[in-house]
Amino acid sequence: MYFFLSHLATVDIAYACNTVPQMLVNLLNPAKPISFAGCMTQTFLFLTFALTECLLLLMMSYDRYVAICHPLFCHVIMSWSVCISLVVISWACGSLLALVQMVLVAALPFCGPHEINHFFCELVSVLKLACADTRYMSPKSRHPEEQQKILFLFYIFFNSMLNPLIYSLRNAEVKGALRRALCKESHS
């Protein structure tokens, strides 16, 4: 489980590392555009991390299923080689699925104002720039666009930063080490 949690924390940190630098550049200098290739790269990485996160959660649920339903055979079924294979499959499939989506997006004709109404190159915002009909490709939302941007920012920034901390604090060993460290500081 901790092996999968470490990769999940890596994905969460990678989310922030992919989106926050460009978001800061956009906030400091809104007139500076990002290239089409740069936008596609950022979108590809974002999709890779999002899809990999979903697949890692799937692998973690399988790990918990084995631990609960087959506790005596857990170490045999979920050996290190199996765990490593599942993580590699998650990253590979996440990258492959993101690549397929990016190939489909790159094939679209783009016209009109080449300005994305978002903090970074997010897929739905990129699809809005296409001249083609993209209504099956992006889900409808009841929320106004500005509200979606704030919700998305909250999800990417705060979840990505807080999840590794939450994952580690659920571990009793990490809690014990944190308590010991805090007790040392309070005594000194």
Long-range contacts (C-beta under 8 A, 24 or more apart in sequence): 1-60, 1-63, 1-64, 1-67, 2-171, 3-83, 3-87, 4-56, 4-59, 4-60, 4-63, 4-83, 4-86, 4-87, 5-60, 5-167, 5-168, 5-171, 7-56, 7-87, 7-90, 7-91, 8-53, 8-56, 8-57, 8-60, 8-163, 8-167, 9-163, 9-164, 9-167, 9-168, 11-49, 11-52, 11-53, 11-56, 12-53, 12-159, 12-160, 12-161, 12-163, 12-164, 13-160, 13-164, 14-45, 14-49, 15-46, 15-49, 15-50, 15-53, 15-156, 15-159, 15-160, 16-156, 16-157, 16-160, 16-161, 18-42, 18-45, 18-46, 18-49, 19-46, 19-119, 19-120, 19-156, 19-157, 20-157, 22-119, 22-120, 22-121, 23-119, 23-120, 23-153, 26-119, 26-120, 27-119, 33-114, 33-115, 34-121, 36-110, 36-114, 38-121, 39-116, 39-121, 39-126, 40-102, 40-105, 40-106, 40-121, 42-120, 42-121, 43-102, 43-105, 43-121, 43-122, 43-123, 43-126, 44-98, 44-99, 44-102, 45-98, 46-120, 46-121, 46-122, 46-123, 47-97, 47-98, 47-101, 47-102, 47-123, 48-94, 48-95, 48-98, 49-94, 50-94, 50-98, 51-93, 51-94, 51-95, 51-97, 51-98, 52-90, 52-91, 52-93, 52-94, 52-95, 53-94, 54-94, 55-89, 55-90, 55-93, 55-94, 56-87, 56-90, 58-90, 59-86, 59-87, 59-89, 59-90, 62-86, 104-137, 105-130, 108-132, 108-134, 117-145, 117-149, 118-149, 118-152, 119-149, 119-152, 119-153, 122-152
